[in-house]
Amino acid sequence: MAALTRCAVALSTLPVVARHHPDALVVWFDAHGDINTPESSETGYIGGLALSGPMGWWDSGLGAGIAPANVVLGGARDLDPFERHLID
């Protein structure tokens, strides 16, 4: 189990977790989904892309490997339209 204090840190840590534990479950506690991609983001803020990169939805250059089916969003309440579409 690990806890991160900055969303963007997940871009580099979650691919390493996936490499060592391909079946890892990620529980993402955040008010935001952080599953935008560079193409869908209105701001380009890296923290808003922090979970989609490790899931392989865009190439961050830091790796991927977290299966979207193994991700649970907890507390997400401020979602962009793209994120809402993916979740629905």
PyMOL Python script that loads the backbone (N, CA, C, O; Angstrom):
from pymol import cmd

cmd.read_pdbstr("""\
ATOM      1  N   MET A   1       0.842  -1.166   0.000  1.00  0.00           N
ATOM      2  CA  MET A   1       0.000   0.000   0.000  1.00  0.00           C
ATOM      3  C   MET A   1       0.892   1.235   0.000  1.00  0.00           C
ATOM      4  O   MET A   1       1.936   1.267   0.651  1.00  0.00           O
ATOM      5  N   ALA A   2       0.458   2.251  -0.744  1.00  0.00           N
ATOM      6  CA  ALA A   2       1.197   3.506  -0.796  1.00  0.00           C
ATOM      7  C   ALA A   2       0.216   4.657  -0.839  1.00  0.00           C
ATOM      8  O   ALA A   2      -0.904   4.515  -1.330  1.00  0.00           O
ATOM      9  N   ALA A   3       0.636   5.783  -0.331  1.00  0.00           N
ATOM     10  CA  ALA A   3      -0.160   7.005  -0.406  1.00  0.00           C
ATOM     11  C   ALA A   3       0.717   8.085  -1.022  1.00  0.00           C
ATOM     12  O   ALA A   3       1.890   8.224  -0.674  1.00  0.00           O
ATOM     13  N   LEU A   4       0.139   8.839  -1.931  1.00  0.00           N
ATOM     14  CA  LEU A   4       0.872   9.911  -2.603  1.00  0.00           C
ATOM     15  C   LEU A   4       0.296  11.250  -2.169  1.00  0.00           C
ATOM     16  O   LEU A   4      -0.916  11.381  -1.996  1.00  0.00           O
ATOM     17  N   THR A   5       1.154  12.238  -1.996  1.00  0.00           N
ATOM     18  CA  THR A   5       0.676  13.559  -1.587  1.00  0.00           C
ATOM     19  C   THR A   5       0.512  14.504  -2.765  1.00  0.00           C
ATOM     20  O   THR A   5      -0.077  15.574  -2.614  1.00  0.00           O
ATOM     21  N   ARG A   6       1.010  14.141  -3.911  1.00  0.00           N
ATOM     22  CA  ARG A   6       0.865  14.937  -5.133  1.00  0.00           C
ATOM     23  C   ARG A   6       0.394  14.019  -6.247  1.00  0.00           C
ATOM     24  O   ARG A   6       1.002  12.979  -6.498  1.00  0.00           O
ATOM     25  N   CYS A   7      -0.679  14.398  -6.911  1.00  0.00           N
ATOM     26  CA  CYS A   7      -1.255  13.550  -7.961  1.00  0.00           C
ATOM     27  C   CYS A   7      -0.248  13.205  -9.050  1.00  0.00           C
ATOM     28  O   CYS A   7      -0.163  12.051  -9.471  1.00  0.00           O
ATOM     29  N   ALA A   8       0.514  14.187  -9.507  1.00  0.00           N
ATOM     30  CA  ALA A   8       1.429  13.975 -10.631  1.00  0.00           C
ATOM     31  C   ALA A   8       2.490  12.914 -10.346  1.00  0.00           C
ATOM     32  O   ALA A   8       3.057  12.346 -11.279  1.00  0.00           O
ATOM     33  N   VAL A   9       2.764  12.642  -9.076  1.00  0.00           N
ATOM     34  CA  VAL A   9       3.742  11.611  -8.715  1.00  0.00           C
ATOM     35  C   VAL A   9       3.296  10.243  -9.239  1.00  0.00           C
ATOM     36  O   VAL A   9       4.128   9.374  -9.499  1.00  0.00           O
ATOM     37  N   ALA A  10       1.994  10.058  -9.391  1.00  0.00           N
ATOM     38  CA  ALA A  10       1.460   8.786  -9.879  1.00  0.00           C
ATOM     39  C   ALA A  10       1.952   8.458 -11.285  1.00  0.00           C
ATOM     40  O   ALA A  10       2.036   7.285 -11.651  1.00  0.00           O
ATOM     41  N   LEU A  11       2.276   9.474 -12.075  1.00  0.00           N
ATOM     42  CA  LEU A  11       2.770   9.230 -13.434  1.00  0.00           C
ATOM     43  C   LEU A  11       4.027   8.380 -13.444  1.00  0.00           C
ATOM     44  O   LEU A  11       4.236   7.590 -14.365  1.00  0.00           O
ATOM     45  N   SER A  12       4.868   8.533 -12.427  1.00  0.00           N
ATOM     46  CA  SER A  12       6.101   7.752 -12.386  1.00  0.00           C
ATOM     47  C   SER A  12       6.029   6.560 -11.435  1.00  0.00           C
ATOM     48  O   SER A  12       6.729   5.570 -11.647  1.00  0.00           O
ATOM     49  N   THR A  13       5.211   6.629 -10.405  1.00  0.00           N
ATOM     50  CA  THR A  13       5.181   5.528  -9.435  1.00  0.00           C
ATOM     51  C   THR A  13       4.237   4.395  -9.831  1.00  0.00           C
ATOM     52  O   THR A  13       4.578   3.226  -9.647  1.00  0.00           O
ATOM     53  N   LEU A  14       3.074   4.709 -10.362  1.00  0.00           N
ATOM     54  CA  LEU A  14       2.129   3.637 -10.691  1.00  0.00           C
ATOM     55  C   LEU A  14       2.633   2.689 -11.777  1.00  0.00           C
ATOM     56  O   LEU A  14       2.360   1.492 -11.687  1.00  0.00           O
ATOM     57  N   PRO A  15       3.355   3.158 -12.800  1.00  0.00           N
ATOM     58  CA  PRO A  15       3.904   2.189 -13.752  1.00  0.00           C
ATOM     59  C   PRO A  15       4.887   1.206 -13.102  1.00  0.00           C
ATOM     60  O   PRO A  15       4.961   0.049 -13.515  1.00  0.00           O
ATOM     61  N   VAL A  16       5.631   1.648 -12.106  1.00  0.00           N
ATOM     62  CA  VAL A  16       6.547   0.752 -11.396  1.00  0.00           C
ATOM     63  C   VAL A  16       5.751  -0.261 -10.578  1.00  0.00           C
ATOM     64  O   VAL A  16       6.091  -1.444 -10.549  1.00  0.00           O
ATOM     65  N   VAL A  17       4.710   0.195  -9.923  1.00  0.00           N
ATOM     66  CA  VAL A  17       3.836  -0.724  -9.186  1.00  0.00           C
ATOM     67  C   VAL A  17       3.274  -1.771 -10.138  1.00  0.00           C
ATOM     68  O   VAL A  17       3.275  -2.962  -9.827  1.00  0.00           O
ATOM     69  N   ALA A  18       2.792  -1.325 -11.303  1.00  0.00           N
ATOM     70  CA  ALA A  18       2.209  -2.250 -12.287  1.00  0.00           C
ATOM     71  C   ALA A  18       3.231  -3.261 -12.792  1.00  0.00           C
ATOM     72  O   ALA A  18       2.893  -4.417 -13.045  1.00  0.00           O
ATOM     73  N   ARG A  19       4.465  -2.830 -12.936  1.00  0.00           N
ATOM     74  CA  ARG A  19       5.508  -3.750 -13.408  1.00  0.00           C
ATOM     75  C   ARG A  19       5.736  -4.878 -12.405  1.00  0.00           C
ATOM     76  O   ARG A  19       5.945  -6.028 -12.795  1.00  0.00           O
ATOM     77  N   HIS A  20       5.696  -4.551 -11.125  1.00  0.00           N
ATOM     78  CA  HIS A  20       5.953  -5.550 -10.083  1.00  0.00           C
ATOM     79  C   HIS A  20       4.686  -6.281  -9.618  1.00  0.00           C
ATOM     80  O   HIS A  20       4.752  -7.402  -9.112  1.00  0.00           O
ATOM     81  N   HIS A  21       3.536  -5.625  -9.799  1.00  0.00           N
ATOM     82  CA  HIS A  21       2.253  -6.195  -9.369  1.00  0.00           C
ATOM     83  C   HIS A  21       1.206  -5.886 -10.442  1.00  0.00           C
ATOM     84  O   HIS A  21       0.412  -4.959 -10.276  1.00  0.00           O
ATOM     85  N   PRO A  22       1.195  -6.648 -11.535  1.00  0.00           N
ATOM     86  CA  PRO A  22       0.289  -6.349 -12.654  1.00  0.00           C
ATOM     87  C   PRO A  22      -1.192  -6.338 -12.289  1.00  0.00           C
ATOM     88  O   PRO A  22      -1.999  -5.737 -12.998  1.00  0.00           O
ATOM     89  N   ASP A  23      -1.553  -6.993 -11.195  1.00  0.00           N
ATOM     90  CA  ASP A  23      -2.959  -7.038 -10.783  1.00  0.00           C
ATOM     91  C   ASP A  23      -3.277  -6.027  -9.679  1.00  0.00           C
ATOM     92  O   ASP A  23      -4.301  -6.145  -9.007  1.00  0.00           O
ATOM     93  N   ALA A  24      -2.406  -5.037  -9.490  1.00  0.00           N
ATOM     94  CA  ALA A  24      -2.587  -4.052  -8.419  1.00  0.00           C
ATOM     95  C   ALA A  24      -3.921  -3.319  -8.555  1.00  0.00           C
ATOM     96  O   ALA A  24      -4.364  -3.003  -9.659  1.00  0.00           O
ATOM     97  N   LEU A  25      -4.539  -3.061  -7.426  1.00  0.00           N
ATOM     98  CA  LEU A  25      -5.764  -2.272  -7.364  1.00  0.00           C
ATOM     99  C   LEU A  25      -5.386  -0.873  -6.899  1.00  0.00           C
ATOM    100  O   LEU A  25      -4.682  -0.711  -5.902  1.00  0.00           O
ATOM    101  N   VAL A  26      -5.855   0.129  -7.621  1.00  0.00           N
ATOM    102  CA  VAL A  26      -5.598   1.521  -7.270  1.00  0.00           C
ATOM    103  C   VAL A  26      -6.905   2.133  -6.786  1.00  0.00           C
ATOM    104  O   VAL A  26      -7.902   2.136  -7.508  1.00  0.00           O
ATOM    105  N   VAL A  27      -6.894   2.646  -5.572  1.00  0.00           N
ATOM    106  CA  VAL A  27      -8.034   3.385  -5.044  1.00  0.00           C
ATOM    107  C   VAL A  27      -7.606   4.848  -5.012  1.00  0.00           C
ATOM    108  O   VAL A  27      -6.728   5.239  -4.244  1.00  0.00           O
ATOM    109  N   TRP A  28      -8.239   5.636  -5.853  1.00  0.00           N
ATOM    110  CA  TRP A  28      -7.853   7.034  -6.079  1.00  0.00           C
ATOM    111  C   TRP A  28      -8.805   7.928  -5.303  1.00  0.00           C
ATOM    112  O   TRP A  28      -9.928   8.170  -5.744  1.00  0.00           O
ATOM    113  N   PHE A  29      -8.361   8.426  -4.140  1.00  0.00           N
ATOM    114  CA  PHE A  29      -9.158   9.330  -3.322  1.00  0.00           C
ATOM    115  C   PHE A  29      -8.806  10.761  -3.709  1.00  0.00           C
ATOM    116  O   PHE A  29      -7.730  11.260  -3.380  1.00  0.00           O
ATOM    117  N   ASP A  30      -9.715  11.405  -4.404  1.00  0.00           N
ATOM    118  CA  ASP A  30      -9.473  12.769  -4.874  1.00  0.00           C
ATOM    119  C   ASP A  30     -10.812  13.363  -5.283  1.00  0.00           C
ATOM    120  O   ASP A  30     -11.710  12.642  -5.716  1.00  0.00           O
ATOM    121  N   ALA A  31     -10.942  14.654  -5.148  1.00  0.00           N
ATOM    122  CA  ALA A  31     -12.159  15.321  -5.617  1.00  0.00           C
ATOM    123  C   ALA A  31     -12.233  15.323  -7.135  1.00  0.00           C
ATOM    124  O   ALA A  31     -13.307  15.492  -7.713  1.00  0.00           O
ATOM    125  N   HIS A  32     -11.087  15.134  -7.776  1.00  0.00           N
ATOM    126  CA  HIS A  32     -11.003  15.142  -9.236  1.00  0.00           C
ATOM    127  C   HIS A  32     -10.677  13.739  -9.739  1.00  0.00           C
ATOM    128  O   HIS A  32     -10.060  12.940  -9.034  1.00  0.00           O
ATOM    129  N   GLY A  33     -11.096  13.458 -10.951  1.00  0.00           N
ATOM    130  CA  GLY A  33     -10.840  12.137 -11.514  1.00  0.00           C
ATOM    131  C   GLY A  33      -9.411  11.938 -11.982  1.00  0.00           C
ATOM    132  O   GLY A  33      -8.883  10.827 -11.932  1.00  0.00           O
ATOM    133  N   ASP A  34      -8.779  13.022 -12.441  1.00  0.00           N
ATOM    134  CA  ASP A  34      -7.405  12.977 -12.952  1.00  0.00           C
ATOM    135  C   ASP A  34      -7.240  11.962 -14.081  1.00  0.00           C
ATOM    136  O   ASP A  34      -6.180  11.357 -14.235  1.00  0.00           O
ATOM    137  N   ILE A  35      -8.314  11.782 -14.876  1.00  0.00           N
ATOM    138  CA  ILE A  35      -8.266  10.839 -15.994  1.00  0.00           C
ATOM    139  C   ILE A  35      -8.413  11.538 -17.343  1.00  0.00           C
ATOM    140  O   ILE A  35      -8.773  10.910 -18.338  1.00  0.00           O
ATOM    141  N   ASN A  36      -8.132  12.847 -17.370  1.00  0.00           N
ATOM    142  CA  ASN A  36      -8.070  13.530 -18.657  1.00  0.00           C
ATOM    143  C   ASN A  36      -6.833  13.062 -19.403  1.00  0.00           C
ATOM    144  O   ASN A  36      -5.918  12.482 -18.817  1.00  0.00           O
ATOM    145  N   THR A  37      -6.819  13.319 -20.685  1.00  0.00           N
ATOM    146  CA  THR A  37      -5.639  13.082 -21.518  1.00  0.00           C
ATOM    147  C   THR A  37      -5.176  14.436 -22.024  1.00  0.00           C
ATOM    148  O   THR A  37      -5.922  15.410 -21.919  1.00  0.00           O
ATOM    149  N   PRO A  38      -3.972  14.531 -22.567  1.00  0.00           N
ATOM    150  CA  PRO A  38      -3.540  15.824 -23.109  1.00  0.00           C
ATOM    151  C   PRO A  38      -4.516  16.378 -24.151  1.00  0.00           C
ATOM    152  O   PRO A  38      -4.669  17.594 -24.270  1.00  0.00           O
ATOM    153  N   GLU A  39      -5.172  15.499 -24.899  1.00  0.00           N
ATOM    154  CA  GLU A  39      -6.115  15.943 -25.918  1.00  0.00           C
ATOM    155  C   GLU A  39      -7.431  16.431 -25.319  1.00  0.00           C
ATOM    156  O   GLU A  39      -8.067  17.322 -25.882  1.00  0.00           O
ATOM    157  N   SER A  40      -7.848  15.865 -24.190  1.00  0.00           N
ATOM    158  CA  SER A  40      -9.150  16.221 -23.617  1.00  0.00           C
ATOM    159  C   SER A  40      -9.059  17.329 -22.565  1.00  0.00           C
ATOM    160  O   SER A  40     -10.065  17.959 -22.240  1.00  0.00           O
ATOM    161  N   SER A  41      -7.879  17.564 -22.042  1.00  0.00           N
ATOM    162  CA  SER A  41      -7.720  18.540 -20.971  1.00  0.00           C
ATOM    163  C   SER A  41      -7.899  19.964 -21.488  1.00  0.00           C
ATOM    164  O   SER A  41      -7.342  20.335 -22.521  1.00  0.00           O
ATOM    165  N   GLU A  42      -8.674  20.744 -20.768  1.00  0.00           N
ATOM    166  CA  GLU A  42      -8.858  22.147 -21.127  1.00  0.00           C
ATOM    167  C   GLU A  42      -7.698  23.007 -20.643  1.00  0.00           C
ATOM    168  O   GLU A  42      -7.462  24.086 -21.186  1.00  0.00           O
ATOM    169  N   THR A  43      -6.965  22.540 -19.622  1.00  0.00           N
ATOM    170  CA  THR A  43      -5.896  23.334 -19.024  1.00  0.00           C
ATOM    171  C   THR A  43      -4.501  22.786 -19.292  1.00  0.00           C
ATOM    172  O   THR A  43      -3.527  23.538 -19.288  1.00  0.00           O
ATOM    173  N   GLY A  44      -4.399  21.477 -19.524  1.00  0.00           N
ATOM    174  CA  GLY A  44      -3.094  20.848 -19.672  1.00  0.00           C
ATOM    175  C   GLY A  44      -2.383  20.608 -18.352  1.00  0.00           C
ATOM    176  O   GLY A  44      -1.219  20.206 -18.333  1.00  0.00           O
ATOM    177  N   TYR A  45      -3.074  20.851 -17.255  1.00  0.00           N
ATOM    178  CA  TYR A  45      -2.491  20.660 -15.927  1.00  0.00           C
ATOM    179  C   TYR A  45      -2.115  19.196 -15.740  1.00  0.00           C
ATOM    180  O   TYR A  45      -2.961  18.312 -15.876  1.00  0.00           O
ATOM    181  N   ILE A  46      -0.860  18.942 -15.433  1.00  0.00           N
ATOM    182  CA  ILE A  46      -0.345  17.574 -15.360  1.00  0.00           C
ATOM    183  C   ILE A  46      -1.039  16.756 -14.271  1.00  0.00           C
ATOM    184  O   ILE A  46      -1.202  15.545 -14.421  1.00  0.00           O
ATOM    185  N   GLY A  47      -1.447  17.398 -13.185  1.00  0.00           N
ATOM    186  CA  GLY A  47      -2.154  16.682 -12.135  1.00  0.00           C
ATOM    187  C   GLY A  47      -3.480  16.112 -12.609  1.00  0.00           C
ATOM    188  O   GLY A  47      -3.939  15.095 -12.089  1.00  0.00           O
ATOM    189  N   GLY A  48      -4.096  16.754 -13.584  1.00  0.00           N
ATOM    190  CA  GLY A  48      -5.353  16.274 -14.130  1.00  0.00           C
ATOM    191  C   GLY A  48      -5.203  15.114 -15.097  1.00  0.00           C
ATOM    192  O   GLY A  48      -6.193  14.541 -15.552  1.00  0.00           O
ATOM    193  N   LEU A  49      -3.955  14.769 -15.409  1.00  0.00           N
ATOM    194  CA  LEU A  49      -3.638  13.666 -16.318  1.00  0.00           C
ATOM    195  C   LEU A  49      -2.979  12.503 -15.569  1.00  0.00           C
ATOM    196  O   LEU A  49      -2.572  11.510 -16.172  1.00  0.00           O
ATOM    197  N   ALA A  50      -2.885  12.645 -14.256  1.00  0.00           N
ATOM    198  CA  ALA A  50      -2.039  11.771 -13.445  1.00  0.00           C
ATOM    199  C   ALA A  50      -2.449  10.309 -13.405  1.00  0.00           C
ATOM    200  O   ALA A  50      -1.593   9.441 -13.231  1.00  0.00           O
ATOM    201  N   LEU A  51      -3.703  10.018 -13.557  1.00  0.00           N
ATOM    202  CA  LEU A  51      -4.146   8.627 -13.499  1.00  0.00           C
ATOM    203  C   LEU A  51      -4.299   8.017 -14.892  1.00  0.00           C
ATOM    204  O   LEU A  51      -4.114   6.813 -15.069  1.00  0.00           O
ATOM    205  N   SER A  52      -4.631   8.837 -15.865  1.00  0.00           N
ATOM    206  CA  SER A  52      -4.826   8.314 -17.226  1.00  0.00           C
ATOM    207  C   SER A  52      -3.517   7.856 -17.872  1.00  0.00           C
ATOM    208  O   SER A  52      -3.521   6.920 -18.671  1.00  0.00           O
ATOM    209  N   GLY A  53      -2.406   8.500 -17.540  1.00  0.00           N
ATOM    210  CA  GLY A  53      -1.111   8.072 -18.074  1.00  0.00           C
ATOM    211  C   GLY A  53      -0.740   6.666 -17.642  1.00  0.00           C
ATOM    212  O   GLY A  53      -0.434   5.829 -18.491  1.00  0.00           O
ATOM    213  N   PRO A  54      -0.758   6.380 -16.337  1.00  0.00           N
ATOM    214  CA  PRO A  54      -0.446   5.020 -15.890  1.00  0.00           C
ATOM    215  C   PRO A  54      -1.429   3.969 -16.396  1.00  0.00           C
ATOM    216  O   PRO A  54      -1.101   2.783 -16.441  1.00  0.00           O
ATOM    217  N   MET A  55      -2.631   4.395 -16.776  1.00  0.00           N
ATOM    218  CA  MET A  55      -3.589   3.449 -17.347  1.00  0.00           C
ATOM    219  C   MET A  55      -3.366   3.268 -18.843  1.00  0.00           C
ATOM    220  O   MET A  55      -4.057   2.473 -19.480  1.00  0.00           O
ATOM    221  N   GLY A  56      -2.413   3.993 -19.406  1.00  0.00           N
ATOM    222  CA  GLY A  56      -2.080   3.822 -20.817  1.00  0.00           C
ATOM    223  C   GLY A  56      -2.969   4.570 -21.784  1.00  0.00           C
ATOM    224  O   GLY A  56      -2.978   4.260 -22.975  1.00  0.00           O
ATOM    225  N   TRP A  57      -3.716   5.549 -21.302  1.00  0.00           N
ATOM    226  CA  TRP A  57      -4.611   6.298 -22.181  1.00  0.00           C
ATOM    227  C   TRP A  57      -3.885   7.387 -22.952  1.00  0.00           C
ATOM    228  O   TRP A  57      -4.455   7.984 -23.865  1.00  0.00           O
ATOM    229  N   TRP A  58      -2.641   7.650 -22.599  1.00  0.00           N
ATOM    230  CA  TRP A  58      -1.746   8.523 -23.359  1.00  0.00           C
ATOM    231  C   TRP A  58      -0.327   8.154 -22.962  1.00  0.00           C
ATOM    232  O   TRP A  58      -0.108   7.564 -21.904  1.00  0.00           O
ATOM    233  N   ASP A  59       0.626   8.496 -23.796  1.00  0.00           N
ATOM    234  CA  ASP A  59       2.021   8.123 -23.544  1.00  0.00           C
ATOM    235  C   ASP A  59       2.727   9.235 -22.786  1.00  0.00           C
ATOM    236  O   ASP A  59       3.119  10.249 -23.365  1.00  0.00           O
ATOM    237  N   SER A  60       2.882   9.036 -21.502  1.00  0.00           N
ATOM    238  CA  SER A  60       3.561  10.020 -20.661  1.00  0.00           C
ATOM    239  C   SER A  60       5.074   9.930 -20.799  1.00  0.00           C
ATOM    240  O   SER A  60       5.794  10.840 -20.390  1.00  0.00           O
ATOM    241  N   GLY A  61       5.554   8.835 -21.375  1.00  0.00           N
ATOM    242  CA  GLY A  61       6.982   8.588 -21.444  1.00  0.00           C
ATOM    243  C   GLY A  61       7.530   7.921 -20.192  1.00  0.00           C
ATOM    244  O   GLY A  61       8.720   7.614 -20.113  1.00  0.00           O
ATOM    245  N   LEU A  62       6.653   7.695 -19.207  1.00  0.00           N
ATOM    246  CA  LEU A  62       7.074   7.100 -17.941  1.00  0.00           C
ATOM    247  C   LEU A  62       6.528   5.693 -17.733  1.00  0.00           C
ATOM    248  O   LEU A  62       6.802   5.063 -16.711  1.00  0.00           O
ATOM    249  N   GLY A  63       5.762   5.203 -18.691  1.00  0.00           N
ATOM    250  CA  GLY A  63       5.233   3.852 -18.597  1.00  0.00           C
ATOM    251  C   GLY A  63       3.752   3.839 -18.293  1.00  0.00           C
ATOM    252  O   GLY A  63       3.128   4.880 -18.090  1.00  0.00           O
ATOM    253  N   ALA A  64       3.205   2.640 -18.266  1.00  0.00           N
ATOM    254  CA  ALA A  64       1.782   2.420 -18.012  1.00  0.00           C
ATOM    255  C   ALA A  64       1.651   1.067 -17.330  1.00  0.00           C
ATOM    256  O   ALA A  64       2.585   0.610 -16.670  1.00  0.00           O
ATOM    257  N   GLY A  65       0.502   0.425 -17.484  1.00  0.00           N
ATOM    258  CA  GLY A  65       0.338  -0.926 -16.970  1.00  0.00           C
ATOM    259  C   GLY A  65      -0.757  -1.093 -15.945  1.00  0.00           C
ATOM    260  O   GLY A  65      -1.104  -2.223 -15.602  1.00  0.00           O
ATOM    261  N   ILE A  66      -1.318   0.002 -15.441  1.00  0.00           N
ATOM    262  CA  ILE A  66      -2.434  -0.122 -14.505  1.00  0.00           C
ATOM    263  C   ILE A  66      -3.698  -0.365 -15.324  1.00  0.00           C
ATOM    264  O   ILE A  66      -4.062   0.454 -16.168  1.00  0.00           O
ATOM    265  N   ALA A  67      -4.357  -1.475 -15.079  1.00  0.00           N
ATOM    266  CA  ALA A  67      -5.583  -1.802 -15.806  1.00  0.00           C
ATOM    267  C   ALA A  67      -6.719  -0.891 -15.344  1.00  0.00           C
ATOM    268  O   ALA A  67      -6.972  -0.791 -14.144  1.00  0.00           O
ATOM    269  N   PRO A  68      -7.407  -0.224 -16.273  1.00  0.00           N
ATOM    270  CA  PRO A  68      -8.532   0.634 -15.873  1.00  0.00           C
ATOM    271  C   PRO A  68      -9.572  -0.105 -15.024  1.00  0.00           C
ATOM    272  O   PRO A  68     -10.199   0.501 -14.155  1.00  0.00           O
ATOM    273  N   ALA A  69      -9.757  -1.386 -15.261  1.00  0.00           N
ATOM    274  CA  ALA A  69     -10.707  -2.163 -14.463  1.00  0.00           C
ATOM    275  C   ALA A  69     -10.253  -2.311 -13.016  1.00  0.00           C
ATOM    276  O   ALA A  69     -11.052  -2.674 -12.152  1.00  0.00           O
ATOM    277  N   ASN A  70      -8.979  -2.033 -12.741  1.00  0.00           N
ATOM    278  CA  ASN A  70      -8.436  -2.145 -11.386  1.00  0.00           C
ATOM    279  C   ASN A  70      -8.322  -0.788 -10.697  1.00  0.00           C
ATOM    280  O   ASN A  70      -7.589  -0.641  -9.719  1.00  0.00           O
ATOM    281  N   VAL A  71      -9.048   0.195 -11.208  1.00  0.00           N
ATOM    282  CA  VAL A  71      -9.014   1.538 -10.623  1.00  0.00           C
ATOM    283  C   VAL A  71     -10.392   1.875 -10.061  1.00  0.00           C
ATOM    284  O   VAL A  71     -11.411   1.706 -10.731  1.00  0.00           O
ATOM    285  N   VAL A  72     -10.403   2.351  -8.822  1.00  0.00           N
ATOM    286  CA  VAL A  72     -11.624   2.794  -8.164  1.00  0.00           C
ATOM    287  C   VAL A  72     -11.440   4.263  -7.812  1.00  0.00           C
ATOM    288  O   VAL A  72     -10.460   4.631  -7.165  1.00  0.00           O
ATOM    289  N   LEU A  73     -12.381   5.103  -8.238  1.00  0.00           N
ATOM    290  CA  LEU A  73     -12.350   6.515  -7.865  1.00  0.00           C
ATOM    291  C   LEU A  73     -13.166   6.694  -6.598  1.00  0.00           C
ATOM    292  O   LEU A  73     -14.332   6.303  -6.545  1.00  0.00           O
ATOM    293  N   GLY A  74     -12.560   7.281  -5.583  1.00  0.00           N
ATOM    294  CA  GLY A  74     -13.258   7.534  -4.328  1.00  0.00           C
ATOM    295  C   GLY A  74     -13.325   9.022  -4.057  1.00  0.00           C
ATOM    296  O   GLY A  74     -12.296   9.694  -3.999  1.00  0.00           O
ATOM    297  N   GLY A  75     -14.529   9.539  -3.892  1.00  0.00           N
ATOM    298  CA  GLY A  75     -14.699  10.945  -3.554  1.00  0.00           C
ATOM    299  C   GLY A  75     -14.698  11.894  -4.731  1.00  0.00           C
ATOM    300  O   GLY A  75     -14.777  13.107  -4.535  1.00  0.00           O
ATOM    301  N   ALA A  76     -14.610  11.384  -5.947  1.00  0.00           N
ATOM    302  CA  ALA A  76     -14.581  12.263  -7.123  1.00  0.00           C
ATOM    303  C   ALA A  76     -15.915  12.992  -7.241  1.00  0.00           C
ATOM    304  O   ALA A  76     -16.975  12.370  -7.308  1.00  0.00           O
ATOM    305  N   ARG A  77     -15.843  14.319  -7.266  1.00  0.00           N
ATOM    306  CA  ARG A  77     -17.064  15.113  -7.361  1.00  0.00           C
ATOM    307  C   ARG A  77     -16.935  16.267  -8.343  1.00  0.00           C
ATOM    308  O   ARG A  77     -17.939  16.862  -8.735  1.00  0.00           O
ATOM    309  N   ASP A  78     -15.719  16.587  -8.741  1.00  0.00           N
ATOM    310  CA  ASP A  78     -15.492  17.694  -9.670  1.00  0.00           C
ATOM    311  C   ASP A  78     -14.871  17.112 -10.934  1.00  0.00           C
ATOM    312  O   ASP A  78     -13.651  17.114 -11.101  1.00  0.00           O
ATOM    313  N   LEU A  79     -15.724  16.619 -11.817  1.00  0.00           N
ATOM    314  CA  LEU A  79     -15.266  15.914 -13.016  1.00  0.00           C
ATOM    315  C   LEU A  79     -15.519  16.752 -14.260  1.00  0.00           C
ATOM    316  O   LEU A  79     -16.565  17.387 -14.392  1.00  0.00           O
ATOM    317  N   ASP A  80     -14.552  16.748 -15.169  1.00  0.00           N
ATOM    318  CA  ASP A  80     -14.726  17.392 -16.468  1.00  0.00           C
ATOM    319  C   ASP A  80     -15.670  16.542 -17.315  1.00  0.00           C
ATOM    320  O   ASP A  80     -15.836  15.353 -17.041  1.00  0.00           O
ATOM    321  N   PRO A  81     -16.293  17.131 -18.341  1.00  0.00           N
ATOM    322  CA  PRO A  81     -17.212  16.354 -19.184  1.00  0.00           C
ATOM    323  C   PRO A  81     -16.583  15.070 -19.758  1.00  0.00           C
ATOM    324  O   PRO A  81     -17.244  14.032 -19.803  1.00  0.00           O
ATOM    325  N   PHE A  82     -15.321  15.131 -20.193  1.00  0.00           N
ATOM    326  CA  PHE A  82     -14.640  13.960 -20.724  1.00  0.00           C
ATOM    327  C   PHE A  82     -14.533  12.872 -19.663  1.00  0.00           C
ATOM    328  O   PHE A  82     -14.788  11.699 -19.938  1.00  0.00           O
ATOM    329  N   GLU A  83     -14.157  13.264 -18.453  1.00  0.00           N
ATOM    330  CA  GLU A  83     -14.037  12.298 -17.362  1.00  0.00           C
ATOM    331  C   GLU A  83     -15.400  11.688 -17.033  1.00  0.00           C
ATOM    332  O   GLU A  83     -15.505  10.479 -16.821  1.00  0.00           O
ATOM    333  N   ARG A  84     -16.428  12.508 -16.990  1.00  0.00           N
ATOM    334  CA  ARG A  84     -17.775  12.027 -16.697  1.00  0.00           C
ATOM    335  C   ARG A  84     -18.200  10.999 -17.759  1.00  0.00           C
ATOM    336  O   ARG A  84     -18.788   9.969 -17.430  1.00  0.00           O
ATOM    337  N   HIS A  85     -17.902  11.282 -19.012  1.00  0.00           N
ATOM    338  CA  HIS A  85     -18.232  10.354 -20.108  1.00  0.00           C
ATOM    339  C   HIS A  85     -17.535   9.002 -19.896  1.00  0.00           C
ATOM    340  O   HIS A  85     -18.157   7.950 -20.047  1.00  0.00           O
ATOM    341  N   LEU A  86     -16.254   9.034 -19.550  1.00  0.00           N
ATOM    342  CA  LEU A  86     -15.511   7.788 -19.335  1.00  0.00           C
ATOM    343  C   LEU A  86     -16.092   6.984 -18.176  1.00  0.00           C
ATOM    344  O   LEU A  86     -16.206   5.761 -18.257  1.00  0.00           O
ATOM    345  N   ILE A  87     -16.454   7.666 -17.114  1.00  0.00           N
ATOM    346  CA  ILE A  87     -16.980   6.987 -15.939  1.00  0.00           C
ATOM    347  C   ILE A  87     -18.364   6.417 -16.216  1.00  0.00           C
ATOM    348  O   ILE A  87     -18.676   5.294 -15.819  1.00  0.00           O
ATOM    349  N   ASP A  88     -19.185   7.198 -16.898  1.00  0.00           N
ATOM    350  CA  ASP A  88     -20.540   6.707 -17.223  1.00  0.00           C
ATOM    351  C   ASP A  88     -20.464   5.490 -18.099  1.00  0.00           C
ATOM    352  O   ASP A  88     -21.496   4.936 -18.477  1.00  0.00           O
TER     353      ASP A  88
END
""", "prot")
cmd.dss("prot")
cmd.show_as("cartoon", "prot")
cmd.util.cbc("prot")
cmd.orient("prot")
